[in-house]
Amino acid sequence: MFDDSNIIVGLEIGTSKVCAVVGEASSEGTLNIIGLGQSRSRGVRKGEIADIPQAEDDVRNAIVEAEQMADVEIRSVFLGVTGGHLRGFNNRGVHPVVSADREISDDDVQDVIKNAKAINLPTENSVIHAIRQHFFVDGQDGVSNPVGMLGSRLEVDVHVVHGVTNRLQNSIRLVKGLQLEVEDIVFNGLASSLALLTGEQKELGALVIDIGGGTTDFVVYADGVIKHTGAIAVGGDHVSNDLAYGLKVPLSRAEKLKLEHGSAFLNPECQGQTVTITNELGLVLKVVNIEHLRQIMSLRLEEIFQLIAQDLEQAGLFDYLRSGVFLCGGGARIPNISKLAEQVLQMPVSTGQTQSISGLKSALDQPEFVTAIGLAKFGSFKNRKRESKSLFRGMFSRLLQK
């Protein structure tokens, strides 16, 4: 058995699968993946809970499988969230430094971040993340940590991610109904970027696109910080729906055709190729044209990348993406999807690989597990920060007693 205090669990309740990843945090701060549980997802639509009893069963199955593999009892999780209702934007907070010596304290930092979060959101929305970007001290920009500096005016730029409270609470209540604590909720796109990007890639500027079953999440890093986030309620399931409609076949058959014969790009060699669909008795039901199948897929996937391109163009971010684009999620498995993304986004595109994480190699190499791994990594960062604070408080209290 492992030390429970070092166990961190990331839980993604996705549209096509539920995935629980168990990580063990070392004293050096590295994360070792020791367990993975997954289940087919039946109660989720477009990244949000649509049938609680079904979703509960699927989450329970994934948790039990992860517990058995890791040989631990899971008590709490870091829960991933997504959905078309999520929004992200940048905001600036201002705080006057009122101490007599004008030295900026940790309290001043907390106050300026609190002010940056105090924004006029719709009443039904709540903040998921307020991610600090850069501080300004008396107009001096590019300050990463202002504590100990002298100044009269402290400002901070933050990236705020928010969503509809009740829709976020549906996932939280479902997990709590299984007698599990939710330590924090995390935007899936943020989790994926934490798992994939190196510090250098974040500095140079990178776009992470997570193509799931019901949603596509994306995150832009530049100068080492998050500049932009987005969630589109379109994913791999929509490709299957398009195929079912366009080829006039049942949805289950369309999904199978997508997996076995699909591609994001129209290659000349597929011209004239067909695949024959038969019933249980072996009788021919339909002959499907491969070129037609791939054309349908290509159009839907191209639309996803065009929506992202339009969003980035409006935000003026294309020039910052010097590391290129990194794909993950189940959609990253579609043959030639990187080639299509390169054509639409006009920059290098690759399938992302998890960084600075060890453990189950089979899980770490699969693009569909990146989000859940990133959720566990987010948890390890959070726990490390909590431990360093408690260690500092302990040292401080001992100094006072002397």
FIVO-283006 format. One line per 3 residues: number of its first residue (from 1); for each residue z, x, y of N, C-alpha, C, O. Coordinates in steps of 0.02 Angstrom, whole numbers. Atoms other than C-alpha are relative to their C-alpha. Layout:
// FIVO-283006
NUM> Z:X:Y:Z:X:Y:Z:X:Y:Z:X:Y | ...
// end
This chain:
// FIVO-283006
1> 0:42:-60:0:0:0:0:43:62:28:98:63 | 4:-37:-63:-36:56:178:56:-22:47:84:-76:40 | -49:17:-51:84:60:325:-28:-57:43:-78:-49:78
4> 25:60:-34:64:-116:398:-6:9:76:-49:-23:107 | 1:-8:-73:99:-57:576:-65:33:24:-84:27:82 | 63:-33:-18:-63:44:573:-62:-41:-18:-118:-18:-8
7> 56:42:23:-170:-98:504:-27:-42:58:10:-77:92 | 34:39:-53:-297:-175:624:-58:-37:-31:-97:-8:-69 | 51:42:31:-411:-319:576:-45:-31:53:-21:-62:101
10> 50:33:-43:-571:-374:663:-29:-59:-38:-49:-53:-96 | 26:60:32:-629:-552:625:-56:-29:41:-46:-48:99 | 58:32:-33:-802:-617:669:-17:-64:-38:-34:-62:-97
13> 19:64:30:-833:-802:636:-69:-16:26:-77:-49:78 | 69:6:-24:-1021:-800:650:-35:-63:-25:-6:-102:-63 | 39:59:19:-1157:-931:629:-24:4:-72:-26:-47:-106
16> 26:-6:69:-1224:-861:465:51:32:-48:45:23:-108 | -51:-30:44:-1073:-763:400:66:8:37:69:14:98 | -67:-18:-25:-886:-737:423:15:69:-27:5:82:-87
19> -12:-69:20:-835:-555:418:68:24:25:83:19:84 | -65:-29:-18:-661:-476:414:-1:73:-19:-14:90:-77 | -2:-73:12:-645:-287:430:71:24:11:102:11:63
22> -68:-28:-4:-480:-199:395:-5:74:15:-38:112:-22 | -1:-71:-18:-452:-33:482:70:28:0:118:-8:13 | -64:-34:-5:-312:93:472:-5:53:54:-48:97:51
25> 1:-47:-56:-275:187:633:43:61:-18:100:54:-38 | -37:-62:14:-224:369:610:41:20:62:31:-8:116 | -40:-23:-56:-98:460:719:-43:34:53:-24:38:111
28> 46:-32:-48:-246:552:799:-42:-50:37:-79:-33:84 | 37:52:-35:-321:386:852:-66:-19:-32:-100:-63:-7 | 63:19:34:-468:381:730:11:-62:-43:67:-78:-63
31> -4:62:38:-508:222:636:-35:9:-68:-92:31:-71 | 27:-6:68:-533:221:448:-6:-70:-29:44:-106:-36 | 11:67:27:-612:63:374:20:0:-74:-9:38:-113
34> -26:0:68:-518:21:213:-14:-67:-36:-2:-72:-97 | 13:65:33:-569:-160:180:-53:-40:37:-59:-37:98 | 52:43:-29:-712:-281:208:-4:-64:-41:-10:-63:-102
37> 8:64:33:-720:-466:169:-52:-41:36:-54:-41:98 | 50:42:-33:-863:-584:201:-11:-64:-39:1:-68:-99 | 13:65:30:-911:-763:168:-57:-32:37:-68:-20:96
40> 53:39:-33:-1059:-875:203:33:-48:49:85:-78:34 | -29:43:-52:-1026:-972:363:-37:-67:1:-98:-70:7 | 31:66:2:-1055:-1160:356:22:-46:58:-10:-97:71
43> -28:46:-51:-951:-1234:498:-11:23:71:25:2:117 | 11:-29:-66:-1023:-1138:646:-72:-12:22:-119:-3:-17 | 67:9:-29:-1171:-1180:759:-4:38:65:40:31:109
46> 11:-38:-61:-1238:-1063:893:63:40:21:79:45:80 | -57:-43:-13:-1084:-953:876:65:-36:13:116:-4:27 | -60:38:-16:-958:-1094:901:18:-47:-58:-25:-69:-96
49> -25:42:54:-850:-1198:783:-28:-71:7:-24:-102:60 | 28:68:0:-935:-1362:734:31:-43:-55:28:-104:-52 | -32:36:54:-841:-1409:575:61:40:-21:55:89:-58
52> -60:-40:10:-660:-1349:567:18:9:-74:31:65:-95 | -19:-10:71:-621:-1384:381:-46:49:-37:-22:92:-74 | 46:-46:32:-778:-1294:323:10:72:25:13:119:-15
55> -9:-67:-29:-752:-1149:442:66:31:-24:69:91:-38 | -64:-25:25:-569:-1133:387:-7:28:-70:19:82:-85 | 11:-24:69:-622:-1117:204:-35:68:0:-16:113:-37
58> 40:-62:-2:-749:-982:247:41:59:27:37:114:1 | -42:-53:-28:-626:-883:354:53:21:-51:66:81:-61 | -50:-15:51:-493:-896:218:-30:45:-55:2:93:-77
61> 32:-39:54:-615:-829:87:-13:72:23:-2:119:-16 | 14:-67:-25:-665:-681:197:65:41:7:66:100:-10 | -65:-34:-9:-482:-639:237:28:22:-68:52:78:-75
64> -26:-16:67:-430:-646:53:-38:58:-31:-7:103:-60 | 41:-55:28:-575:-533:1:18:66:34:22:118:1 | -17:-61:-37:-531:-408:139:70:25:-21:80:86:-28
67> -68:-19:21:-346:-410:88:-1:34:-69:32:85:-79 | 3:-28:68:-389:-377:-94:-31:70:0:-8:115:-36 | 32:-66:-1:-505:-232:-53:45:52:32:49:109:8
70> -42:-48:-36:-384:-151:69:70:7:-29:106:54:-13 | -67:2:29:-228:-194:-33:54:-6:55:103:31:55 | -48:13:-54:-137:-259:122:7:-76:9:-34:-115:-16
73> -7:70:-20:-71:-425:186:-19:-4:74:12:28:116 | 24:7:-70:-164:-476:344:43:-52:36:50:-109:14 | -44:45:-39:-47:-552:474:-30:-18:68:-14:-71:96
76> 28:13:-66:-148:-540:634:-71:28:4:-90:72:-35 | 70:-21:-7:-328:-516:693:-19:7:73:11:-24:117 | 35:0:-64:-433:-468:842:-63:-41:-11:-106:-23:-52
79> 50:52:14:-552:-616:853:-60:6:47:-52:7:108 | 62:-3:-40:-733:-604:912:-21:-70:22:-14:-118:-15 | 24:65:-26:-804:-743:1021:-69:10:31:-86:63:57
82> 66:1:-31:-979:-787:1080:-18:-72:16:22:-117:6 | 23:68:-16:-1081:-937:1135:-37:-1:66:-27:41:110 | 41:6:-61:-1203:-993:1268:39:-15:62:13:-10:118
85> -42:16:-59:-1058:-1043:1382:31:62:31:59:58:86 | -30:-61:-27:-1001:-862:1407:-42:27:57:-104:28:54 | 34:-29:-58:-1043:-783:1574:35:65:20:95:74:9
88> -29:-62:-25:-1018:-610:1648:-25:15:70:-83:2:85 | 21:-20:-68:-1021:-548:1828:47:54:26:102:63:-1 | -40:-53:-30:-956:-406:1936:37:-26:61:10:-68:98
91> -41:23:-56:-817:-431:2063:42:58:26:58:105:-11 | -41:-53:-30:-715:-324:2183:68:-29:23:71:-82:53 | -67:18:-22:-527:-336:2212:26:49:52:9:108:49
94> -27:-42:-54:-434:-269:2365:76:-8:1:102:-63:-9 | -74:2:-2:-249:-223:2380:25:51:51:8:110:47 | -29:-48:-48:-155:-147:2528:60:37:-32:102:6:-64
97> -56:-39:27:-37:-5:2478:57:-1:52:49:25:107 | -53:13:-50:129:-48:2562:60:46:-7:106:42:34 | -58:-45:8:247:88:2498:5:47:61:-46:61:93
100> -12:-41:-59:324:198:2633:-40:65:-1:-65:87:51 | 35:-65:3:244:359:2570:-75:-7:-14:-111:42:-18 | 71:15:12:74:273:2535:-26:30:-65:-86:39:-73
103> 22:-25:64:71:344:2359:-16:-59:-46:25:-105:-54 | 22:56:42:-26:230:2240:35:4:-67:34:55:-101 | -37:3:63:78:175:2092:-39:-41:-52:-90:-71:-38
106> 30:40:53:36:94:1925:3:-75:18:-42:-113:0 | -6:70:-22:99:-71:2000:-56:-19:48:-83:-75:45 | 56:13:-47:-31:-57:2139:-65:-10:-38:-106:-53:-21
109> 60:6:41:-166:-33:2007:-2:-69:-34:-53:-103:-34 | -3:66:33:-107:-188:1912:-13:-56:51:-45:-106:34 | 9:52:-51:-103:-288:2075:-73:-6:22:-98:-62:31
112> 69:3:-24:-279:-241:2129:-45:-30:-55:-93:-65:-40 | 39:31:56:-347:-286:1955:14:-75:-2:-32:-114:-15 | -18:71:-1:-252:-451:1965:-39:-36:56:-63:-92:46
115> 37:29:-56:-335:-484:2134:-75:-7:-17:-107:-55:2 | 71:2:20:-507:-444:2060:-12:-57:-49:-67:-86:-51 | 6:55:49:-473:-573:1923:10:-68:32:-9:-119:3
118> -14:64:-34:-420:-706:2049:-64:-26:33:-74:-19:93 | 66:22:-22:-592:-785:2064:-6:-75:-9:30:-106:-48 | 10:72:4:-654:-961:2089:-44:-18:-60:-105:-26:-54
121> 36:21:60:-702:-1006:1911:2:-77:-4:46:-108:26 | -6:72:14:-740:-1185:1857:68:-13:-33:92:29:-71 | -68:15:24:-574:-1270:1813:5:3:-77:58:18:-104
124> -2:1:74:-622:-1282:1629:-10:69:-30:-8:76:-91 | 13:-67:25:-655:-1094:1615:60:45:6:105:34:47 | -52:-51:-5:-541:-946:1584:-30:69:-12:-82:76:-44
127> 24:-69:5:-561:-756:1593:15:28:-70:71:22:-94 | -9:-35:65:-587:-664:1427:14:74:13:60:103:-16 | -9:-71:-16:-605:-488:1500:-7:9:75:-48:-24:108
130> 13:-26:-67:-586:-407:1670:0:76:-9:52:109:-6 | 7:-71:20:-653:-233:1630:-9:42:63:-58:34:100 | 4:-42:-60:-620:-104:1764:-60:47:-3:-76:74:-56
133> 57:-45:-5:-769:-3:1824:20:62:40:31:115:11 | -20:-57:-42:-724:108:1972:49:-23:54:47:-80:77 | -46:13:-55:-585:119:2100:-26:31:65:-67:78:64
136> 15:-27:-66:-602:151:2287:68:8:36:108:-38:37 | -61:-12:-39:-462:230:2391:-20:17:71:-49:70:84 | 18:-9:-71:-484:211:2579:-75:16:8:-94:59:48
139> 73:-9:-4:-672:201:2551:-28:54:-44:-89:58:-52 | 25:-52:46:-682:350:2433:-18:-32:-66:24:-63:-98 | 22:34:61:-785:292:2284:2:46:-60:15:106:-54
142> 3:-39:62:-798:349:2104:67:24:-25:70:71:-65 | -67:-20:23:-609:361:2078:13:-33:-68:10:-94:-73 | -11:29:67:-570:339:1892:73:-20:-10:87:-69:-44
145> -71:17:5:-379:340:1906:35:17:65:47:76:80 | -27:-13:-66:-300:319:2078:76:13:2:103:29:55 | -73:-7:1:-117:333:2022:20:70:23:-5:120:-3
148> -23:-64:-28:-29:470:2122:-38:21:62:-15:66:99 | 37:-16:-61:-162:475:2259:32:-34:60:69:-83:52 | -25:31:-61:-119:436:2440:-54:-44:30:-112:-25:32
151> 49:45:-30:-202:288:2524:33:-63:25:89:-80:6 | -28:62:-27:-176:128:2621:-38:-62:-26:-13:-118:-21 | 40:56:25:-314:22:2542:-30:19:-68:-68:67:-73
154> 24:-12:68:-351:14:2356:-48:-57:-19:-32:-116:-11 | 49:50:22:-507:-74:2289:-21:17:-72:-18:75:-93 | 25:-12:68:-576:-96:2113:-58:-47:-14:-57:-106:5
157> 55:42:25:-740:-157:2042:14:-15:-73:31:30:-112 | -11:20:70:-721:-255:1880:-59:-42:-24:-94:-74:16 | 49:46:31:-840:-341:1760:40:-55:-34:80:-41:-79
160> -38:57:26:-773:-514:1721:-43:-39:-50:-100:-57:-36 | 32:43:50:-820:-608:1562:43:-62:-8:103:-57:-21 | -39:62:5:-768:-791:1556:-38:-53:-40:-99:-47:-49
163> 31:54:39:-801:-948:1455:41:-63:4:95:-65:34 | -34:65:-1:-752:-1129:1430:62:3:-45:57:19:-105 | -65:-9:35:-567:-1130:1379:3:-38:-66:21:-9:-117
166> -6:41:61:-574:-1273:1253:-45:26:-56:-26:24:-115 | 46:-25:51:-724:-1199:1164:24:66:-29:12:81:-88 | -30:-62:25:-635:-1031:1150:61:-16:-44:73:16:-94
169> -61:18:36:-476:-1117:1091:-14:-26:-70:29:-22:-114 | 16:27:67:-566:-1198:943:5:55:-53:33:44:-107 | -4:-56:47:-584:-1028:858:72:25:-8:94:39:-64
172> -69:-25:2:-407:-974:904:43:-47:-42:82:-23:-83 | -41:49:37:-329:-1135:836:-16:2:-74:28:-5:-116 | 20:-4:71:-429:-1120:675:36:59:-34:63:51:-89
175> -32:-60:29:-362:-943:644:75:-10:-5:105:8:-56 | -73:11:2:-183:-992:689:19:-51:-54:74:-48:-82 | -12:49:53:-198:-1139:568:4:32:-68:29:1:-115
178> -3:-38:63:-216:-1008:430:60:47:-1:64:93:-41 | -62:-40:-5:-46:-934:480:-14:73:18:20:119:-6 | 17:-67:-25:-128:-784:564:9:0:76:-6:-49:110
181> -6:-8:-73:-90:-720:739:-66:27:28:-99:68:-3 | 58:-28:-36:-232:-689:862:27:48:52:56:27:102 | -27:-50:-47:-187:-526:949:-38:-1:65:-10:10:119
184> 41:3:-60:-332:-542:1070:-68:-29:-20:-88:-24:-78 | 69:20:12:-504:-621:1087:-45:50:37:-29:74:91 | 45:-51:-25:-652:-506:1119:-71:-26:-2:-92:-54:-53
187> 71:18:-1:-831:-541:1172:-37:43:-52:-31:104:-51 | 34:-35:55:-939:-496:1021:-44:57:24:-47:110:-7 | 44:-52:-27:-1063:-397:1128:38:62:19:15:118:8
190> -42:-56:-19:-923:-288:1195:22:38:-63:20:99:-66 | -22:-32:63:-858:-256:1017:-56:41:-30:-44:98:-52 | 58:-36:29:-1032:-206:956:-13:65:37:-27:117:7
193> 13:-61:-39:-1054:-83:1099:53:53:-11:38:113:-10 | -54:-49:14:-885:-2:1062:-12:35:-66:3:95:-74 | 13:-30:66:-939:27:882:-60:47:1:-62:95:-38
196> 65:-35:4:-1112:95:923:-6:60:47:-34:111:28 | 18:-48:-52:-1112:197:1083:47:59:5:108:52:-1 | -40:-60:-15:-1054:375:1113:15:1:75:-15:-36:114
199> -16:-7:-71:-976:426:1278:-60:22:41:-70:0:98 | 60:-25:-34:-1136:518:1324:-51:-56:12:-80:-60:66 | 47:56:-7:-1243:364:1293:23:-50:53:-17:-78:90
202> -27:45:-52:-1127:259:1402:-11:29:69:-25:-8:116 | 11:-33:-64:-1143:387:1541:-74:-5:21:-90:-21:78 | 72:0:-14:-1333:397:1529:-26:-71:14:-73:-80:52
205> 23:70:-8:-1350:207:1521:-33:-25:-63:-81:5:-87 | 26:26:63:-1383:101:1367:5:-76:-1:49:-106:31 | 0:73:11:-1423:-78:1317:12:-12:-74:-26:12:-116
208> -14:20:69:-1345:-148:1158:-18:-73:-8:6:-115:30 | 20:69:14:-1425:-306:1087:22:-18:-71:1:14:-119 | -27:22:64:-1333:-396:947:-33:-68:-17:-16:-119:12
211> 37:61:18:-1449:-523:863:33:-31:-61:24:-8:-117 | -35:35:54:-1342:-642:760:-40:-60:-25:-98:-69:-7 | 33:59:27:-1382:-802:668:-12:-53:53:-66:-84:54
214> 6:54:-49:-1350:-921:813:-2:22:72:-20:-17:116 | 0:-25:-69:-1334:-811:967:-25:72:2:-26:107:-48 | 17:-70:-13:-1397:-648:1041:43:23:59:37:-4:114
217> -44:-27:-53:-1267:-549:1141:-28:67:23:-57:104:-17 | 23:-66:-24:-1309:-401:1252:47:27:53:79:-10:90 | -45:-35:-45:-1213:-272:1351:-36:61:29:-71:97:-7
220> 29:-59:-33:-1270:-142:1478:56:47:23:102:26:58 | -44:-53:-25:-1174:21:1505:-40:45:46:-99:58:34 | 29:-51:-44:-1212:140:1648:57:37:34:108:7:51
223> -53:-42:-31:-1110:283:1723:66:-7:-37:120:-2:-7 | -60:2:41:-988:263:1579:37:-67:-2:88:-73:-36 | -36:64:-3:-939:82:1617:-48:-58:-13:-109:-51:-7
226> 40:61:11:-999:-94:1576:-23:-27:68:18:-39:112 | 29:26:-62:-1116:-156:1712:-21:-73:-6:-24:-110:44 | 32:66:7:-1183:-317:1637:10:-25:-72:8:15:-119
229> -4:30:67:-1158:-437:1490:-37:-66:0:-48:-96:53 | 33:65:5:-1247:-590:1426:2:-27:-71:9:12:-119 | 3:32:65:-1254:-714:1282:-52:-56:3:-49:-99:46
232> 54:50:4:-1408:-817:1235:11:-40:-64:20:-11:-118 | -12:43:60:-1388:-965:1116:-63:-5:-42:-84:-60:-61 | 60:-4:44:-1541:-909:1015:10:59:-46:28:114:-24
235> -8:-55:48:-1536:-805:856:-45:-9:-60:-96:-43:-57 | 41:0:60:-1603:-781:681:-11:-69:-30:-64:-81:-60 | 8:67:27:-1572:-962:631:-58:-38:33:-91:-79:2
238> 55:34:-36:-1696:-1018:764:-68:23:-27:-116:-16:-27 | 62:-25:32:-1829:-908:683:-13:-40:-63:-70:-61:-76 | 7:39:62:-1796:-998:518:-22:-72:14:-64:-100:-20
241> 19:68:-19:-1806:-1168:603:-73:-4:21:-108:-52:3 | 70:-2:-22:-1971:-1121:684:-47:4:-60:-99:-29:-62 | 42:-8:59:-2041:-1068:516:-3:-65:-41:-55:-84:-66
244> -1:63:37:-1984:-1229:432:-46:-52:32:-81:-88:-2 | 42:48:-37:-2070:-1331:568:-74:20:-2:-117:-21:-16 | 70:-23:-6:-2226:-1223:585:-36:2:-67:-96:-11:-70
247> 31:-6:66:-2257:-1197:399:7:-64:-42:-20:-71:-96 | -13:64:34:-2198:-1374:351:31:11:-69:6:-14:-120 | -37:-12:62:-2075:-1312:221:74:-14:13:95:-15:71
250> -72:11:-10:-1888:-1349:192:33:62:31:7:118:24 | -33:-54:-35:-1766:-1243:293:22:56:-48:16:115:-32 | -22:-51:48:-1697:-1155:138:-59:44:-22:-51:104:-32
253> 60:-37:19:-1874:-1105:88:-24:44:58:-47:100:46 | 20:-39:-59:-1912:-1047:266:43:63:7:18:117:23 | -46:-56:-3:-1758:-935:262:-20:53:-52:-19:113:-37
256> 20:-45:54:-1816:-859:97:-66:36:19:-73:97:8 | 64:-29:-21:-1993:-831:164:12:53:55:-20:106:55 | -15:-46:-55:-1920:-747:320:26:66:-29:5:120:-8
259> -31:-60:29:-1817:-626:214:-49:40:-43:-48:101:-43 | 44:-34:48:-1953:-587:86:-67:24:30:-95:74:8 | 67:-15:-26:-2113:-585:191:-3:8:76:-57:19:105
262> 0:2:-73:-2058:-586:373:-10:68:32:2:120:2 | 7:-60:-41:-2096:-460:509:-2:-22:73:-26:-77:89 | 1:17:-71:-2075:-455:697:-67:17:32:-80:-2:89
265> 63:-25:-28:-2247:-379:719:-59:-20:-44:-53:-21:-105 | 61:18:38:-2423:-432:668:-39:63:-16:-71:93:28 | 39:-59:21:-2500:-290:568:-69:-23:-24:-75:-76:-55
268> 68:20:21:-2690:-294:537:-6:-12:-75:-46:-53:-97 | 7:6:73:-2663:-274:349:23:-67:-28:8:-84:-85 | -24:65:26:-2578:-445:336:-54:-55:7:-44:-111:-17
271> 54:50:-7:-2741:-534:381:-27:-22:-68:-44:20:-110 | 26:27:63:-2796:-648:240:49:-2:-57:35:-30:-110 | -51:1:53:-2637:-621:140:34:-68:-3:44:-100:49
274> -35:64:9:-2552:-775:68:57:8:-51:58:55:-90 | -53:3:51:-2396:-817:-32:2:-72:-25:-1:-119:14 | 2:66:32:-2391:-963:-155:71:-24:-13:111:12:-44
277> -65:31:12:-2239:-1078:-158:-6:-48:-59:-49:-92:-59 | 0:44:59:-2202:-1160:-325:66:-37:-6:116:-17:24 | -63:36:13:-2073:-1288:-383:33:28:-63:10:78:-91
280> -38:-25:58:-1948:-1269:-527:-43:3:-63:-30:42:-108 | 44:2:60:-2086:-1310:-652:-58:49:5:-98:55:-41 | 54:-48:-9:-2201:-1178:-582:-64:-29:28:-115:5:31
283> 58:32:-30:-2320:-1302:-503:-8:21:73:42:26:109 | 13:-22:-68:-2402:-1247:-340:14:-57:49:-15:-111:44 | -16:49:-52:-2328:-1339:-191:-38:14:65:-61:-32:99
286> 30:-18:-64:-2403:-1242:-46:-22:73:-1:9:114:-34 | 21:-69:-10:-2498:-1085:0:11:17:74:-17:-15:119 | -19:-19:-68:-2426:-998:154:-39:61:21:-42:111:-15
289> 36:-56:-29:-2530:-883:264:51:48:32:88:29:77 | -49:-50:-24:-2429:-723:296:-9:14:74:39:22:111 | 13:-14:-71:-2514:-692:464:29:-56:43:59:-42:95
292> -28:56:-37:-2464:-867:522:77:4:1:108:-8:53 | -73:-6:5:-2284:-840:462:26:52:49:73:40:86 | -23:-55:-44:-2267:-675:556:-14:-14:74:22:8:118
295> 15:18:-69:-2348:-745:712:55:-45:27:76:-37:85 | -54:45:-20:-2216:-883:719:64:41:14:97:31:65 | -59:-42:-9:-2077:-754:697:-5:43:63:42:47:102
298> 11:-45:-57:-2151:-635:825:9:-36:67:38:-8:113 | -5:38:-63:-2163:-770:959:72:-15:19:92:-8:76 | -70:16:-14:-1981:-823:942:40:63:18:79:61:66
301> -37:-62:-13:-1914:-644:937:-21:30:68:20:57:104 | 24:-24:-65:-2024:-595:1085:33:-39:56:49:-10:109 | -32:41:-51:-1948:-740:1182:72:25:14:93:28:71
304> -69:-25:-8:-1772:-672:1150:0:63:44:40:68:91 | 2:-62:-39:-1819:-500:1218:-24:-12:71:-1:22:118 | 23:16:-67:-1911:-576:1366:56:-30:43:61:-15:102
307> -57:29:-36:-1756:-677:1414:48:54:23:74:52:79 | -44:-56:-18:-1652:-518:1411:-33:42:55:1:63:102 | 36:-40:-50:-1785:-422:1509:2:-33:69:13:2:119
310> -4:35:-63:-1788:-556:1644:69:6:32:75:16:92 | -69:-4:-24:-1599:-552:1658:14:69:28:45:76:81 | -12:-69:-23:-1595:-362:1674:-40:16:63:-16:52:106
313> 42:-12:-60:-1736:-363:1801:33:-32:62:35:-1:115 | -35:33:-55:-1642:-488:1910:61:40:22:78:41:81 | -59:-39:-16:-1488:-377:1900:-17:71:23:27:109:43
316> 22:-66:-22:-1592:-221:1942:27:57:-43:47:109:-17 | -33:-48:45:-1531:-126:1788:-47:44:-41:-24:89:-75 | 46:-35:45:-1689:-60:1703:2:76:11:-3:114:-37
319> 2:-72:-15:-1683:109:1791:61:37:-25:61:99:-28 | -62:-32:22:-1507:142:1725:1:15:-75:44:52:-99 | -3:-2:73:-1551:132:1539:-35:62:-29:-85:57:-63
322> 32:-62:20:-1590:315:1505:10:17:-74:-27:58:-101 | -10:-11:72:-1521:312:1326:-42:-48:-42:-49:-39:-102 | 41:48:36:-1631:164:1281:40:-59:-26:93:-76:0
325> -26:63:27:-1592:11:1176:23:10:-71:-9:45:-111 | -27:-4:68:-1484:-7:1020:9:-71:-27:43:-112:2 | -2:67:32:-1505:-157:904:53:-1:-55:63:48:-90
328> -46:10:56:-1374:-226:786:2:-75:-16:-35:-114:14 | 0:69:23:-1329:-389:700:-51:-9:-56:-93:35:-67 | 46:12:55:-1421:-466:553:-73:2:20:-115:21:-20
331> 69:0:-25:-1578:-484:660:-31:69:4:-92:76:4 | 26:-69:-4:-1592:-294:672:-33:22:-65:-67:72:-67 | 30:-16:65:-1644:-295:488:-73:-22:-5:-109:1:-49
334> 68:25:4:-1808:-386:524:-49:58:7:-45:95:56 | 48:-55:-5:-1952:-265:489:-38:0:66:-60:-52:90 | 39:-11:-62:-2036:-194:646:30:-32:62:-3:-38:113
337> -30:31:-59:-1912:-277:764:8:51:57:3:33:116 | -6:-52:-52:-1884:-111:855:-66:9:37:-68:19:98 | 67:-8:-29:-2072:-97:883:-15:-56:50:-42:-44:103
340> 11:57:-45:-2079:-272:959:43:6:62:20:-6:118 | -45:-8:-57:-1927:-238:1069:-25:54:48:-20:46:109 | 28:-53:-42:-2006:-76:1131:-58:-25:42:-65:-7:101
343> 59:27:-35:-2164:-170:1178:21:-45:58:-9:-42:112 | -22:46:-52:-2069:-302:1278:42:35:53:32:24:113 | -47:-31:-46:-1933:-193:1356:-25:65:30:3:91:79
346> 32:-62:-27:-2044:-39:1384:48:59:2:51:96:52 | -44:-59:6:-1914:88:1325:16:12:-73:5:-32:-115 | -15:-15:71:-1857:174:1164:52:-48:-28:102:-63:4
349> -46:46:34:-1771:57:1040:15:27:-70:-30:49:-105 | -18:-21:68:-1674:102:882:54:-47:-27:87:-82:11 | -55:37:31:-1556:20:758:63:42:7:63:100:-13
352> -61:-38:-15:-1380:71:809:39:19:-63:37:-16:-113 | -43:-24:53:-1263:171:697:72:4:26:83:27:82 | -70:-2:-23:-1073:155:705:22:72:12:2:118:-24
355> -20:-67:-22:-989:303:791:76:10:-10:115:-37:-4 | -70:-23:4:-824:398:762:45:-47:-40:101:-61:-21 | -38:43:45:-769:284:621:-13:25:-71:-69:44:-87
358> 9:-23:69:-739:333:440:20:-56:-48:44:-109:-27 | -19:50:49:-712:238:279:-58:-25:-42:-100:15:-63 | 49:30:45:-821:118:180:-71:10:26:-93:-24:72
361> 67:-18:-24:-994:193:200:-48:-58:-6:-92:-67:36 | 46:56:11:-1080:38:130:2:-50:58:-48:-79:77 | -8:47:-57:-1010:-68:273:-24:32:64:-56:0:106
364> 14:-33:-64:-1032:61:410:-75:7:13:-96:13:70 | 72:-9:-8:-1219:76:378:-38:-65:9:-99:-64:17 | 33:65:-4:-1256:-110:390:4:-28:71:59:-35:98
367> -3:24:-70:-1306:-179:562:37:-66:9:63:-81:63 | -33:65:-7:-1231:-351:523:76:6:2:110:-43:19 | -73:-9:-1:-1054:-277:510:24:36:64:84:47:72
370> -18:-39:-59:-1058:-185:677:51:-36:44:99:-5:67 | -46:37:-44:-970:-324:776:71:1:-27:118:16:10 | -67:2:29:-823:-340:656:33:69:1:93:75:13
373> -27:-68:-5:-803:-150:650:21:14:72:73:44:84 | -17:-9:-71:-807:-148:841:63:-38:20:101:-14:63 | -61:38:-14:-671:-282:845:62:40:-22:112:42:13
376> -55:-42:24:-560:-169:740:10:60:45:66:82:58 | -4:-58:-45:-602:-23:854:33:-20:66:74:18:93 | -32:25:-60:-554:-127:1007:76:-5:-12:115:14:31
379> -71:6:16:-388:-164:920:35:67:-2:92:73:19 | -31:-66:3:-357:21:888:11:29:70:62:61:82 | -8:-22:-70:-385:60:1074:60:-35:31:101:-4:65
382> -54:40:-29:-267:-81:1123:68:23:-26:115:30:13 | -64:-22:30:-131:-25:1002:20:69:25:79:82:37 | -15:-68:-24:-145:156:1058:28:-2:71:75:34:88
385> -23:8:-69:-125:103:1240:72:-27:1:114:-4:40 | -66:30:4:26:-3:1193:52:51:-22:108:54:4 | -46:-50:26:105:140:1095:15:54:52:73:75:58
388> -11:-52:-51:80:266:1236:45:-26:56:85:12:84 | -43:30:-51:161:145:1359:73:-3:-23:119:14:14 | -68:5:27:312:115:1246:31:69:-7:92:77:4
391> -25:-68:5:327:303:1216:22:25:68:74:56:75 | -17:-20:-68:326:333:1405:64:-34:22:108:-3:53 | -61:37:-21:456:196:1432:61:28:-35:115:33:-5
394> -56:-29:37:565:272:1295:22:66:29:82:78:36 | -17:-65:-30:556:446:1372:34:-10:68:81:25:85 | -27:13:-66:591:373:1545:72:-24:-4:114:-4:36
397> -68:27:6:745:276:1486:48:55:-23:106:56:-2 | -44:-56:22:813:433:1399:16:46:59:72:71:65 | -12:-42:-60:791:531:1561:53:-32:45:94:3:74
400> -49:34:-42:890:398:1655:71:5:-27:120:5:11 | -66:-3:31:1032:410:1530:33:68:6:94:75:-3 | -28:-68:-4:1053:597:1556:40:9:64:67:63:76
// end
